[in-house]
Amino acid sequence: MNCTYQSESWEKFLTDAEQLFALHWEELALDKEFIKQDMDCERYQNLDKLGMLHVTTVRFGSALVGYAVNFLITHMHYKSSGVMALADMYFVVPEFRKGGCGIKLFLAMEKQLRERGVVRAHISCKVHFDQQEIFEKLGWTFSDKTFSKMLGK
Amino acid sequence: MDSKALSVITSALGRAVVLPNDRFDSFGLDSLEFLEFLLEVQRDLNVAIPDEKIDSLNTVQDLLDVLR
């Protein structure tokens, strides 16, 4: 059996995604002692209804094994330039990280975003899980550095 | 083309023998290695694999079919 790559509604995705969210958070989140995983699923659902969310999934049979979620916005600095995608999260379960599954996920995501009329996409990666080489080889331009700082607690 | 392509694929995978039915996920390549492998094959054979074909590449035979 092979993995398949498709777009799905948030509602369908969420049915299977919650256990992956926990794995995702465990592997990649920062400042876990202060910031706990607590997905605002209702808000995601509302964004999906407004056409402001794009979910790309990887399934092995019916099992969800990966995803990439993007926010679709008309950028406030460039309102006449068209829809832009801001990657919210992406993840592939470790057992499926061989054989190009992640590459196929990003390519499927890119194709689907183009089909939805997205003119530019932004994606980032954690410093401790660096994907820069992959993105550059897939034609993405390294354009920003992001910093974070805990201010509360 | 197939025998040359299979030879290039075998070399790019760093293997002594690769069979058409071998699955790419059996070679243990991570995403970057898989991407570099595809780039090496394209460079060595002077061909371009369209992005939309990549999600169908599960076995060596799939790649041979795309390279034909």
Backbone of each chain as ProteinMPNN parsed JSONL, in Angstrom:
{"seq_chain_A": "MNCTYQSESWEKFLTDAEQLFALHWEELALDKEFIKQDMDCERYQNLDKLGMLHVTTVRFGSALVGYAVNFLITHMHYKSSGVMALADMYFVVPEFRKGGCGIKLFLAMEKQLRERGVVRAHISCKVHFDQQEIFEKLGWTFSDKTFSKMLGK", "coords_chain_A": {"N_chain_A": [[0.841, -1.192, 0.0], [0.418, 2.281, -0.686], [1.205, 5.643, 0.376], [-1.195, 8.306, 0.32], [-1.944, 11.604, -0.854], [-3.757, 14.393, -0.138], [-6.253, 17.043, -0.124], [-8.256, 18.047, 2.63], [-11.247, 18.677, 4.512], [-11.266, 20.63, 7.526], [-12.839, 19.474, 9.459], [-13.051, 16.74, 8.768], [-10.371, 16.045, 8.861], [-9.757, 16.56, 11.549], [-10.967, 14.52, 12.96], [-9.183, 12.407, 12.938], [-6.858, 13.555, 13.698], [-6.14, 14.299, 16.284], [-4.572, 12.642, 17.939], [-2.189, 12.743, 16.606], [-1.51, 15.409, 16.876], [-0.66, 15.496, 19.493], [1.692, 13.967, 19.406], [3.154, 15.543, 17.672], [3.394, 17.97, 19.083], [4.848, 17.06, 21.273], [7.27, 16.354, 20.082], [8.21, 18.723, 18.867], [7.52, 21.184, 20.089], [8.309, 24.208, 21.912], [9.289, 25.534, 25.134], [7.611, 23.974, 26.78], [6.861, 23.626, 29.414], [5.539, 25.898, 30.113], [3.785, 26.543, 28.06], [1.131, 24.912, 27.031], [-0.192, 22.349, 24.924], [-3.183, 23.094, 23.304], [-5.474, 23.027, 21.365], [-7.43, 25.253, 19.485], [-10.011, 24.239, 18.28], [-12.52, 24.962, 17.359], [-12.132, 27.476, 16.344], [-10.392, 26.967, 14.222], [-12.164, 25.489, 12.687], [-14.046, 27.443, 12.039], [-12.454, 29.161, 10.505], [-11.954, 27.482, 8.368], [-14.515, 27.248, 7.295], [-14.766, 29.813, 6.359], [-13.107, 29.782, 4.233], [-10.467, 30.19, 4.737], [-8.526, 28.418, 5.42], [-6.309, 25.765, 4.735], [-5.978, 22.368, 4.441], [-3.745, 19.806, 4.049], [-3.373, 16.385, 3.728], [-1.652, 13.335, 4.644], [-2.27, 10.065, 4.046], [-2.191, 6.643, 4.974], [-3.615, 4.108, 3.659], [-6.565, 4.287, 5.42], [-5.515, 5.554, 7.541], [-4.373, 8.455, 9.165], [-1.287, 9.902, 8.629], [0.23, 12.099, 8.35], [0.415, 15.703, 7.903], [-0.199, 19.007, 6.587], [-0.938, 22.237, 7.428], [-2.324, 25.249, 6.407], [-2.837, 28.784, 6.75], [-4.933, 30.889, 4.904], [-4.683, 34.002, 3.593], [-5.507, 37.401, 2.742], [-2.959, 39.48, 2.477], [-2.333, 42.087, 4.774], [-0.557, 44.076, 4.158], [-0.372, 43.952, 1.473], [-2.809, 44.054, -0.045], [-3.889, 43.982, -2.596], [-2.539, 42.067, -3.906], [-3.281, 39.45, -3.903], [-4.142, 36.135, -2.644], [-2.365, 34.833, 0.117], [-0.433, 32.23, 1.59], [0.096, 31.094, 4.834], [2.065, 28.976, 6.553], [0.857, 26.95, 9.09], [1.239, 24.585, 10.536], [3.063, 21.519, 10.195], [3.584, 18.021, 9.794], [4.901, 14.747, 9.919], [4.423, 11.433, 10.828], [6.995, 9.707, 12.595], [7.56, 7.062, 11.668], [6.941, 7.166, 9.009], [8.733, 8.688, 7.655], [10.519, 7.988, 5.731], [11.562, 7.455, 2.343], [10.605, 9.632, 0.999], [8.223, 10.769, 1.82], [7.697, 13.205, 3.202], [8.589, 15.071, 1.323], [6.784, 14.596, -0.74], [4.469, 15.363, 0.511], [4.901, 18.161, 0.836], [5.061, 18.907, -1.851], [2.517, 18.21, -2.754], [0.982, 19.886, -1.165], [1.854, 22.379, -2.126], [0.966, 22.276, -4.787], [-1.815, 22.132, -4.403], [-2.269, 24.566, -3.113], [-1.58, 26.365, -5.13], [-3.643, 25.726, -6.895], [-5.751, 26.776, -5.511], [-5.371, 29.375, -5.925], [-3.414, 30.715, -4.561], [-0.852, 33.103, -4.258], [1.581, 33.479, -3.033], [3.521, 31.613, -0.725], [4.342, 31.028, 2.675], [6.605, 29.481, 4.832], [7.958, 27.909, 7.713], [10.587, 26.573, 9.815], [11.62, 24.691, 12.679], [14.518, 25.599, 14.548], [15.782, 23.537, 15.849], [14.98, 21.439, 14.344], [15.814, 21.428, 11.63], [14.87, 22.273, 8.383], [15.877, 23.578, 6.251], [17.541, 22.996, 4.011], [15.992, 21.188, 2.591], [13.719, 22.729, 1.909], [14.927, 24.701, 0.328], [15.925, 23.174, -1.767], [13.537, 22.428, -2.828], [12.786, 24.689, -4.019], [12.083, 26.899, -2.498], [12.646, 30.128, -1.073], [15.023, 31.248, 1.227], [14.086, 33.542, 3.488], [13.471, 34.876, 5.882], [14.207, 35.295, 9.394], [13.16, 34.014, 12.47], [12.369, 34.93, 15.793], [11.895, 34.097, 19.234], [10.635, 34.766, 22.537], [10.133, 34.177, 25.891], [7.82, 35.94, 27.741], [5.938, 36.092, 29.749], [5.097, 34.718, 33.015]], "CA_chain_A": [[0.0, 0.0, 0.0], [1.169, 3.528, -0.76], [0.578, 6.815, 0.991], [-1.896, 9.225, -0.578], [-1.783, 13.016, -0.467], [-4.992, 15.036, -0.563], [-6.752, 18.1, 0.754], [-9.426, 17.616, 3.391], [-11.836, 19.688, 5.389], [-10.778, 20.578, 8.911], [-13.702, 18.569, 10.22], [-12.644, 15.353, 8.491], [-8.997, 15.922, 9.344], [-9.699, 16.579, 13.009], [-11.4, 13.219, 13.472], [-8.029, 11.522, 13.095], [-5.622, 14.315, 13.912], [-5.822, 14.705, 17.652], [-3.433, 11.914, 18.529], [-0.962, 13.228, 15.959], [-1.165, 16.705, 17.471], [0.093, 15.24, 20.724], [3.048, 13.55, 18.993], [3.752, 16.729, 17.053], [3.753, 18.889, 20.164], [5.894, 16.427, 22.079], [8.542, 16.355, 19.358], [8.709, 19.993, 18.334], [7.165, 22.418, 20.798], [9.272, 24.832, 22.816], [8.726, 26.086, 26.382], [6.446, 23.126, 27.078], [6.425, 23.736, 30.808], [4.689, 27.084, 30.24], [2.783, 26.635, 27.0], [0.603, 23.569, 26.811], [-0.985, 22.175, 23.707], [-4.602, 23.33, 23.593], [-5.918, 23.467, 20.038], [-8.726, 25.93, 19.413], [-10.567, 23.564, 17.1], [-13.677, 25.703, 16.869], [-11.627, 28.588, 15.539], [-9.939, 26.369, 12.955], [-13.369, 25.116, 11.937], [-14.62, 28.68, 11.503], [-11.584, 29.625, 9.416], [-12.183, 26.593, 7.221], [-15.799, 27.647, 6.699], [-14.55, 31.095, 5.682], [-12.165, 29.589, 3.126], [-9.17, 30.734, 5.141], [-7.69, 27.33, 5.927], [-6.094, 24.675, 3.779], [-5.415, 21.19, 5.107], [-3.247, 18.735, 3.185], [-3.116, 15.229, 4.588], [-1.029, 12.107, 4.144], [-2.929, 8.885, 4.63], [-1.736, 5.31, 4.596], [-4.947, 3.541, 3.784], [-7.415, 5.311, 6.035], [-4.82, 6.13, 8.699], [-3.696, 9.74, 8.987], [0.118, 9.775, 9.044], [0.926, 13.375, 8.201], [-0.444, 16.828, 7.506], [0.309, 20.384, 6.516], [-2.082, 23.142, 7.555], [-1.977, 26.631, 6.045], [-3.825, 29.846, 6.784], [-5.003, 31.619, 3.636], [-5.06, 35.383, 3.912], [-5.099, 38.531, 1.904], [-2.016, 40.131, 3.376], [-2.74, 43.467, 5.035], [0.38, 45.011, 3.499], [-0.401, 43.758, 0.017], [-4.176, 43.547, -0.198], [-4.262, 43.773, -3.999], [-1.622, 41.09, -4.521], [-3.85, 38.098, -3.94], [-4.141, 35.325, -1.421], [-1.079, 34.27, 0.54], [-0.567, 31.12, 2.541], [1.043, 31.084, 5.954], [2.024, 27.621, 7.118], [0.556, 26.906, 10.516], [1.908, 23.408, 11.108], [3.197, 20.335, 9.329], [4.101, 16.9, 10.59], [4.763, 13.373, 9.409], [4.807, 10.548, 11.927], [8.369, 9.263, 12.329], [7.629, 5.794, 10.919], [6.674, 7.407, 7.581], [9.638, 9.724, 7.165], [11.45, 7.437, 4.745], [11.014, 7.25, 0.998], [10.152, 10.868, 0.369], [6.855, 11.126, 2.237], [7.645, 14.633, 3.513], [8.717, 15.798, 0.05], [5.515, 14.459, -1.474], [3.496, 16.197, 1.23], [5.119, 19.568, 0.488], [4.714, 19.117, -3.265], [1.051, 18.161, -2.856], [0.502, 21.131, -0.551], [2.146, 23.484, -3.049], [0.059, 22.149, -5.936], [-3.173, 22.473, -3.961], [-2.327, 26.009, -2.844], [-1.64, 27.009, -6.457], [-4.99, 25.515, -7.444], [-6.676, 27.669, -4.793], [-5.076, 30.748, -6.311], [-2.43, 31.338, -3.665], [0.236, 33.676, -5.052], [2.853, 33.282, -2.329], [3.386, 30.816, 0.494], [5.411, 31.192, 3.664], [6.712, 28.306, 5.71], [9.141, 28.027, 8.579], [10.934, 25.314, 10.471], [12.289, 24.873, 13.962], [15.983, 25.55, 14.492], [16.213, 22.205, 16.29], [14.516, 20.433, 13.376], [16.063, 22.303, 10.485], [14.464, 21.747, 7.067], [16.245, 24.602, 5.266], [18.05, 22.416, 2.758], [14.873, 20.587, 1.856], [12.901, 23.787, 1.3], [15.676, 25.358, -0.756], [15.961, 22.25, -2.922], [12.185, 22.418, -3.404], [12.566, 25.965, -4.703], [11.683, 27.975, -1.599], [13.725, 31.076, -0.794], [15.237, 31.567, 2.64], [13.798, 34.983, 3.469], [13.247, 35.481, 7.198], [14.579, 34.564, 10.602], [12.14, 34.268, 13.483], [12.872, 34.826, 17.167], [10.846, 34.064, 20.248], [11.105, 35.071, 23.891], [9.063, 34.047, 26.886], [7.649, 37.208, 28.459], [5.073, 35.91, 30.912], [5.335, 33.655, 33.995]], "C_chain_A": [[0.886, 1.256, 0.0], [0.443, 4.646, -0.021], [-0.14, 7.627, -0.08], [-1.852, 10.626, 0.02], [-2.992, 13.776, -1.0], [-5.32, 16.218, 0.348], [-8.029, 17.596, 1.413], [-9.991, 18.801, 4.16], [-11.222, 19.541, 6.783], [-11.547, 19.519, 9.701], [-13.283, 17.11, 10.02], [-11.257, 15.083, 9.073], [-8.953, 15.757, 10.859], [-10.076, 15.229, 13.627], [-10.208, 12.326, 13.786], [-6.787, 12.237, 13.623], [-5.206, 14.462, 15.371], [-4.656, 13.934, 18.266], [-2.107, 12.315, 17.871], [-0.531, 14.585, 16.518], [-0.305, 16.499, 18.726], [1.534, 14.83, 20.405], [3.835, 14.744, 18.477], [4.27, 17.681, 18.141], [4.923, 18.334, 20.975], [7.253, 16.532, 21.386], [9.092, 17.762, 19.116], [8.463, 21.239, 19.184], [8.295, 22.9, 21.712], [8.535, 25.312, 24.073], [7.502, 25.295, 26.858], [5.957, 23.267, 28.513], [5.484, 24.915, 31.015], [3.535, 27.092, 29.23], [2.343, 25.227, 26.628], [-0.179, 23.514, 25.5], [-2.469, 22.283, 24.052], [-5.236, 23.901, 22.323], [-7.305, 24.105, 20.107], [-9.446, 25.432, 18.148], [-11.759, 24.308, 16.507], [-13.228, 26.854, 15.964], [-11.096, 28.098, 14.184], [-11.147, 26.052, 12.068], [-13.996, 26.356, 11.29], [-13.775, 29.226, 10.352], [-11.792, 28.772, 8.164], [-13.473, 26.984, 6.512], [-15.67, 28.952, 5.92], [-13.593, 30.979, 4.491], [-10.774, 30.094, 3.448], [-8.224, 29.675, 5.704], [-7.501, 26.316, 4.805], [-5.367, 23.537, 4.493], [-5.012, 20.172, 4.047], [-2.907, 17.557, 4.086], [-2.332, 14.149, 3.849], [-1.746, 10.962, 4.83], [-2.3, 7.622, 4.094], [-2.961, 4.426, 4.785], [-5.844, 4.624, 4.367], [-6.705, 6.031, 7.183], [-4.144, 7.452, 8.342], [-2.263, 9.606, 9.494], [0.9, 11.069, 8.855], [-0.035, 14.465, 7.754], [0.375, 18.097, 7.348], [-0.916, 21.288, 6.52], [-1.6, 24.567, 7.271], [-3.145, 27.575, 6.289], [-3.775, 30.561, 5.434], [-5.495, 33.025, 3.927], [-4.765, 36.326, 2.746], [-4.238, 39.4, 2.811], [-2.367, 41.608, 3.552], [-1.78, 44.489, 4.432], [0.199, 45.01, 1.992], [-1.791, 43.301, -0.41], [-4.574, 43.311, -1.648], [-3.422, 42.68, -4.668], [-2.158, 39.667, -4.532], [-3.672, 37.358, -2.632], [-2.743, 34.785, -1.14], [-1.318, 33.187, 1.58], [0.516, 31.242, 3.603], [0.966, 29.703, 6.592], [1.811, 27.704, 8.624], [1.294, 25.736, 11.159], [2.021, 22.32, 10.048], [3.9, 19.257, 10.124], [3.911, 15.606, 9.812], [5.202, 12.45, 10.539], [6.149, 9.886, 11.595], [8.471, 7.996, 11.478], [7.442, 6.004, 9.412], [7.614, 8.46, 7.003], [10.673, 9.201, 6.176], [10.756, 7.344, 3.383], [10.362, 8.477, 0.396], [8.763, 11.316, 0.756], [6.725, 12.631, 2.509], [7.716, 15.482, 2.247], [7.395, 15.776, -0.705], [4.42, 15.291, -0.808], [3.66, 17.666, 0.826], [4.746, 19.853, -0.969], [3.199, 19.11, -3.458], [0.45, 19.455, -2.301], [0.673, 22.294, -1.529], [1.176, 23.456, -4.241], [-1.358, 22.578, -5.551], [-3.312, 23.965, -3.692], [-2.375, 26.797, -4.154], [-3.052, 26.923, -7.023], [-6.024, 26.399, -6.749], [-6.363, 29.136, -5.067], [-4.094, 31.461, -5.408], [-1.251, 31.84, -4.496], [1.595, 33.546, -4.355], [2.59, 32.511, -1.044], [4.605, 31.058, 1.382], [5.425, 29.955, 4.55], [7.962, 28.477, 6.562], [9.47, 26.649, 9.148], [11.647, 25.633, 11.779], [13.807, 24.801, 13.761], [16.475, 24.158, 14.897], [15.649, 21.081, 15.414], [14.593, 21.089, 11.999], [15.721, 21.621, 9.148], [14.93, 22.675, 5.942], [16.684, 24.007, 3.931], [16.933, 21.832, 1.911], [14.066, 21.677, 1.158], [13.653, 24.452, 0.142], [15.745, 24.455, -1.99], [14.582, 22.145, -3.586], [11.817, 23.774, -4.011], [12.096, 27.106, -3.821], [12.897, 28.87, -1.329], [13.805, 31.336, 0.711], [15.127, 33.075, 2.798], [13.687, 35.632, 4.845], [13.909, 34.649, 8.285], [13.58, 34.951, 11.671], [12.745, 34.067, 14.865], [11.707, 34.75, 18.131], [11.467, 34.298, 21.622], [9.929, 34.908, 24.845], [8.983, 35.336, 27.681], [6.803, 37.058, 29.727], [5.575, 34.801, 31.801], [6.764, 33.54, 34.486]], "O_chain_A": [[1.957, 1.278, 0.607], [-0.771, 4.597, 0.179], [0.262, 7.631, -1.243], [-1.739, 10.804, 1.233], [-3.219, 13.792, -2.209], [-4.753, 16.373, 1.429], [-8.783, 16.818, 0.828], [-9.302, 19.788, 4.419], [-10.73, 18.477, 7.159], [-10.976, 18.776, 10.5], [-13.175, 16.346, 10.98], [-11.007, 14.046, 9.687], [-8.213, 14.926, 11.386], [-9.565, 14.852, 14.681], [-10.214, 11.585, 14.769], [-5.787, 11.599, 13.953], [-4.038, 14.723, 15.659], [-3.855, 14.493, 19.016], [-1.046, 12.24, 18.49], [0.661, 14.873, 16.621], [0.648, 17.239, 18.974], [2.476, 15.287, 21.052], [5.009, 14.931, 18.798], [5.417, 18.125, 18.114], [5.862, 19.056, 21.314], [8.269, 16.772, 22.038], [10.305, 17.969, 19.155], [9.143, 22.249, 19.003], [9.108, 22.118, 22.206], [7.315, 25.473, 24.067], [6.497, 25.869, 27.28], [4.778, 23.052, 28.797], [4.717, 24.937, 31.978], [2.447, 27.589, 29.521], [3.079, 24.464, 26.001], [-0.743, 24.509, 25.045], [-2.946, 21.636, 24.985], [-5.498, 25.1, 22.226], [-8.227, 23.559, 20.712], [-9.482, 26.102, 17.116], [-11.976, 24.283, 15.296], [-13.866, 27.158, 14.955], [-11.319, 28.724, 13.148], [-11.142, 26.314, 10.865], [-14.421, 26.315, 10.136], [-14.311, 29.695, 9.348], [-11.802, 29.285, 7.045], [-13.523, 27.044, 5.284], [-16.382, 29.169, 4.939], [-13.307, 31.972, 3.822], [-9.989, 30.392, 2.548], [-7.245, 29.998, 6.378], [-8.419, 26.046, 4.03], [-4.294, 23.722, 5.068], [-5.838, 19.733, 3.248], [-2.224, 17.722, 5.098], [-2.346, 14.062, 2.622], [-1.814, 10.906, 6.058], [-1.927, 7.535, 2.924], [-3.306, 4.044, 5.903], [-5.877, 5.747, 3.865], [-7.228, 7.001, 7.731], [-3.433, 7.549, 7.342], [-2.043, 9.24, 10.649], [2.09, 11.131, 9.163], [-1.143, 14.192, 7.291], [1.471, 18.238, 7.89], [-1.823, 21.118, 5.706], [-0.6, 25.022, 7.825], [-4.302, 27.217, 6.064], [-2.697, 30.806, 4.893], [-6.595, 33.213, 4.447], [-3.906, 36.073, 1.902], [-4.722, 39.978, 3.785], [-2.666, 42.297, 2.576], [-2.154, 45.642, 4.218], [0.578, 45.966, 1.315], [-1.931, 42.269, -1.067], [-5.488, 42.532, -1.918], [-3.583, 42.408, -5.857], [-1.541, 38.776, -5.116], [-3.13, 37.88, -1.657], [-2.037, 34.339, -2.044], [-2.283, 33.232, 2.343], [1.69, 31.463, 3.302], [-0.079, 29.31, 7.111], [2.505, 28.438, 9.328], [1.907, 25.892, 12.215], [1.198, 22.216, 9.139], [4.705, 19.539, 11.012], [2.899, 15.402, 9.141], [6.251, 12.671, 11.144], [6.405, 9.545, 10.44], [9.378, 7.878, 10.655], [7.752, 5.111, 8.624], [7.314, 9.058, 5.97], [11.611, 9.918, 5.828], [9.54, 7.178, 3.292], [9.647, 8.38, -0.602], [8.179, 12.164, 0.081], [5.75, 13.256, 2.091], [7.005, 16.477, 2.109], [6.946, 16.792, -1.237], [3.555, 15.852, -1.481], [2.678, 18.338, 0.511], [4.188, 20.905, -1.282], [2.662, 19.904, -4.23], [-0.463, 20.037, -2.886], [-0.245, 23.088, -1.733], [0.64, 24.489, -4.643], [-2.016, 23.304, -6.296], [-4.343, 24.563, -4.0], [-3.117, 27.772, -4.274], [-3.589, 27.895, -7.553], [-7.055, 26.731, -7.334], [-7.005, 30.03, -4.516], [-3.955, 32.682, -5.481], [-0.715, 31.112, -5.331], [2.634, 33.507, -5.014], [1.584, 32.72, -0.366], [5.724, 31.26, 0.909], [4.378, 29.454, 4.961], [8.917, 29.132, 6.144], [8.715, 25.691, 8.976], [12.204, 26.717, 11.95], [14.306, 24.048, 12.925], [17.462, 23.66, 14.355], [15.829, 19.903, 15.722], [13.589, 21.275, 11.311], [16.222, 20.54, 8.838], [14.445, 22.578, 4.815], [16.259, 24.453, 2.865], [16.922, 21.961, 0.687], [13.762, 21.57, -0.03], [13.066, 24.729, -0.904], [15.635, 24.929, -3.121], [14.481, 21.811, -4.766], [10.689, 23.981, -4.458], [11.744, 28.172, -4.326], [14.038, 28.407, -1.357], [12.801, 31.604, 1.37], [15.976, 33.813, 2.299], [13.804, 36.854, 4.947], [14.14, 33.452, 8.117], [13.193, 36.116, 11.76], [13.535, 33.148, 15.081], [10.637, 35.292, 17.856], [12.656, 34.062, 21.837], [8.851, 35.453, 24.609], [9.986, 35.779, 28.241], [6.957, 37.833, 30.671], [6.414, 34.008, 31.373], [7.066, 32.678, 35.311]]}, "seq_chain_B": "MDSKALSVITSALGRAVVLPNDRFDSFGLDSLEFLEFLLEVQRDLNVAIPDEKIDSLNTVQDLLDVLR", "coords_chain_B": {"N_chain_B": [[17.297, 2.673, -22.346], [16.255, 1.955, -19.866], [18.161, 0.213, -18.657], [20.388, 1.838, -18.382], [19.255, 3.823, -16.816], [18.583, 2.331, -14.571], [21.092, 1.659, -13.692], [22.12, 4.184, -13.018], [20.331, 4.856, -10.985], [20.902, 2.865, -9.141], [23.533, 3.489, -8.501], [23.175, 6.075, -7.473], [21.773, 5.507, -5.215], [23.676, 4.302, -3.804], [24.052, 1.582, -3.749], [24.834, -1.918, -4.329], [23.206, -3.556, -5.754], [20.054, -3.006, -7.161], [16.628, -3.604, -7.401], [13.846, -3.543, -9.695], [11.399, -3.83, -8.334], [11.92, -2.948, -5.794], [11.114, -0.959, -2.978], [11.144, 2.56, -2.329], [10.902, 3.379, 0.294], [12.138, 1.351, 1.594], [14.805, 1.762, 1.516], [15.626, 3.456, 3.435], [15.967, 6.208, 3.201], [15.94, 9.571, 4.279], [13.891, 12.577, 4.023], [15.465, 14.646, 2.876], [17.609, 13.185, 1.826], [16.226, 11.623, -0.018], [15.343, 13.573, -1.777], [17.805, 14.567, -2.69], [18.735, 12.292, -3.917], [16.872, 12.078, -6.053], [17.524, 14.422, -7.418], [20.129, 13.855, -8.185], [19.765, 11.682, -9.905], [18.283, 12.92, -11.936], [20.135, 14.782, -12.82], [22.268, 13.148, -13.688], [21.087, 11.712, -15.721], [20.247, 13.674, -17.298], [17.593, 14.619, -17.375], [14.311, 15.887, -16.541], [12.225, 15.466, -13.808], [8.858, 15.862, -13.543], [7.229, 17.74, -10.937], [4.652, 16.846, -10.293], [4.762, 14.184, -10.76], [6.157, 13.051, -8.765], [4.847, 12.205, -6.46], [3.95, 9.737, -7.14], [6.028, 8.037, -7.017], [6.907, 5.258, -5.736], [8.19, 2.847, -5.967], [11.23, 1.507, -7.448], [10.652, 0.774, -10.037], [8.513, 2.49, -10.606], [9.902, 4.88, -10.837], [11.568, 4.304, -12.996], [9.613, 4.118, -14.965], [8.718, 6.752, -15.102], [10.993, 7.956, -16.049], [11.219, 7.049, -18.605]], "CA_chain_B": [[17.209, 3.692, -21.288], [15.998, 1.335, -18.571], [19.36, -0.339, -18.019], [21.208, 2.981, -17.968], [18.565, 4.466, -15.701], [18.706, 1.476, -13.384], [22.473, 1.788, -13.243], [22.226, 5.496, -12.354], [19.559, 4.772, -9.739], [21.668, 2.006, -8.226], [24.682, 4.276, -8.051], [22.71, 7.196, -6.647], [21.342, 4.956, -3.931], [24.859, 3.752, -3.138], [23.821, 0.145, -3.566], [25.442, -2.794, -5.327], [22.117, -4.086, -6.588], [18.709, -2.483, -6.905], [15.672, -4.29, -8.263], [12.702, -2.67, -10.02], [10.304, -3.903, -7.344], [12.33, -2.385, -4.496], [10.394, 0.259, -2.571], [12.052, 3.588, -1.835], [10.899, 3.458, 1.76], [12.972, 0.276, 2.153], [16.215, 2.158, 1.47], [15.938, 4.239, 4.634], [16.329, 7.594, 2.903], [15.056, 10.598, 4.825], [13.363, 13.456, 2.969], [16.553, 15.337, 2.178], [18.335, 12.18, 1.035], [15.376, 11.25, -1.156], [15.381, 14.7, -2.713], [19.141, 14.585, -3.3], [18.759, 11.134, -4.819], [16.141, 12.427, -7.281], [18.294, 15.435, -8.142], [21.289, 13.184, -8.788], [19.272, 10.892, -11.046], [17.917, 13.857, -13.012], [21.371, 15.379, -13.349], [23.065, 12.144, -14.394], [20.389, 11.283, -16.941], [19.883, 14.895, -18.018], [16.13, 14.671, -17.548], [13.6, 16.56, -15.443], [11.031, 14.753, -13.347], [7.866, 16.873, -13.117], [6.817, 17.629, -9.534], [3.394, 16.105, -10.131], [5.019, 12.737, -10.873], [6.956, 12.565, -7.638], [4.056, 11.486, -5.447], [3.677, 8.359, -7.58], [7.279, 7.266, -6.97], [6.977, 4.386, -4.557], [9.167, 1.785, -6.24], [12.219, 1.807, -8.49], [9.956, 0.659, -11.323], [7.765, 3.742, -10.816], [10.847, 5.893, -11.316], [11.956, 3.91, -14.372], [8.488, 4.468, -15.859], [8.704, 8.211, -15.274], [12.194, 8.353, -16.803], [11.139, 6.515, -19.973]], "C_chain_B": [[17.072, 3.038, -19.919], [17.27, 0.849, -17.896], [20.292, 0.782, -17.567], [20.579, 3.654, -16.747], [18.709, 3.641, -14.43], [20.122, 1.552, -12.809], [22.684, 3.108, -12.482], [21.507, 5.461, -11.003], [20.336, 3.967, -8.694], [22.844, 2.774, -7.635], [24.248, 5.399, -7.1], [22.242, 6.728, -5.275], [22.513, 4.364, -3.146], [24.741, 2.268, -2.859], [24.563, -0.647, -4.63], [24.366, -3.29, -6.293], [20.806, -3.421, -6.166], [17.763, -3.161, -7.893], [14.47, -3.387, -8.524], [11.599, -2.696, -8.97], [10.675, -3.325, -5.981], [11.564, -1.092, -4.218], [11.387, 1.289, -2.018], [12.052, 3.678, -0.31], [11.718, 2.348, 2.399], [14.451, 0.662, 2.183], [16.611, 3.04, 2.653], [16.336, 5.675, 4.365], [15.385, 8.553, 3.62], [14.677, 11.559, 3.693], [14.468, 14.135, 2.167], [17.328, 14.361, 1.3], [17.533, 11.755, -0.192], [15.41, 12.337, -2.225], [16.731, 14.754, -3.435], [19.297, 13.429, -4.279], [18.06, 11.478, -6.142], [16.906, 13.456, -8.107], [19.489, 14.805, -8.85], [20.87, 12.376, -10.02], [18.949, 11.819, -12.227], [19.163, 14.449, -13.665], [22.129, 14.363, -14.201], [22.409, 11.689, -15.696], [19.957, 12.467, -17.805], [18.387, 14.925, -18.37], [15.538, 15.449, -16.361], [12.365, 15.737, -15.081], [10.022, 15.805, -12.897], [7.435, 16.639, -11.668], [5.605, 16.727, -9.361], [3.58, 14.595, -10.271], [5.639, 12.178, -9.6], [6.11, 11.798, -6.624], [3.703, 10.069, -5.872], [4.926, 7.475, -7.496], [7.364, 6.471, -5.673], [8.013, 3.271, -4.739], [10.146, 2.249, -7.315], [11.552, 1.733, -9.863], [9.146, 1.915, -11.627], [8.685, 4.818, -11.387], [11.304, 5.573, -12.734], [10.851, 4.299, -15.36], [8.445, 5.969, -16.142], [9.874, 8.661, -16.154], [12.151, 7.892, -18.27], [10.842, 7.569, -21.014]], "O_chain_B": [[17.673, 3.481, -18.94], [17.446, 1.047, -16.694], [20.911, 0.695, -16.507], [21.263, 4.005, -15.785], [18.931, 4.183, -13.347], [20.316, 1.514, -11.594], [23.34, 3.139, -11.441], [22.014, 5.975, -10.006], [20.412, 4.345, -7.524], [23.11, 2.716, -6.435], [24.873, 5.635, -6.066], [22.31, 7.473, -4.297], [22.37, 3.976, -1.987], [25.261, 1.762, -1.865], [24.883, -0.124, -5.697], [24.602, -3.42, -7.494], [20.501, -3.295, -4.98], [18.069, -3.273, -9.08], [14.112, -2.564, -7.682], [10.936, -1.684, -8.744], [9.819, -3.227, -5.102], [11.39, -0.25, -5.099], [12.344, 0.936, -1.329], [13.068, 4.009, 0.303], [11.974, 2.38, 3.603], [15.261, -0.029, 2.801], [17.79, 3.334, 2.849], [16.976, 6.305, 5.207], [14.168, 8.373, 3.579], [15.091, 11.375, 2.548], [14.415, 14.191, 0.939], [17.662, 14.679, 0.159], [18.092, 11.552, -1.27], [15.495, 12.053, -3.42], [16.785, 14.963, -4.647], [19.912, 13.572, -5.336], [18.591, 11.203, -7.218], [16.938, 13.38, -9.335], [19.821, 15.176, -9.976], [21.55, 12.395, -11.047], [19.303, 11.529, -13.37], [19.238, 14.598, -14.885], [22.578, 14.68, -15.303], [23.093, 11.326, -16.653], [19.387, 12.3, -18.883], [17.993, 15.216, -19.5], [16.185, 15.636, -15.33], [11.572, 15.365, -15.946], [10.297, 16.564, -11.968], [7.293, 15.499, -11.226], [5.529, 15.945, -8.413], [2.681, 13.818, -9.948], [5.644, 10.965, -9.387], [6.592, 10.853, -6.0], [3.212, 9.282, -5.062], [4.884, 6.301, -7.862], [7.837, 6.966, -4.65], [8.628, 2.817, -3.774], [9.918, 3.249, -7.998], [11.853, 2.535, -10.747], [9.096, 2.357, -12.775], [8.309, 5.564, -12.29], [11.414, 6.466, -13.574], [11.138, 4.756, -16.467], [8.175, 6.399, -17.264], [9.757, 9.625, -16.91], [12.977, 8.319, -19.077], [10.748, 7.255, -22.2]]}, "name": "protein", "num_of_chains": 2, "seq": "MNCTYQSESWEKFLTDAEQLFALHWEELALDKEFIKQDMDCERYQNLDKLGMLHVTTVRFGSALVGYAVNFLITHMHYKSSGVMALADMYFVVPEFRKGGCGIKLFLAMEKQLRERGVVRAHISCKVHFDQQEIFEKLGWTFSDKTFSKMLGKMDSKALSVITSALGRAVVLPNDRFDSFGLDSLEFLEFLLEVQRDLNVAIPDEKIDSLNTVQDLLDVLR"}
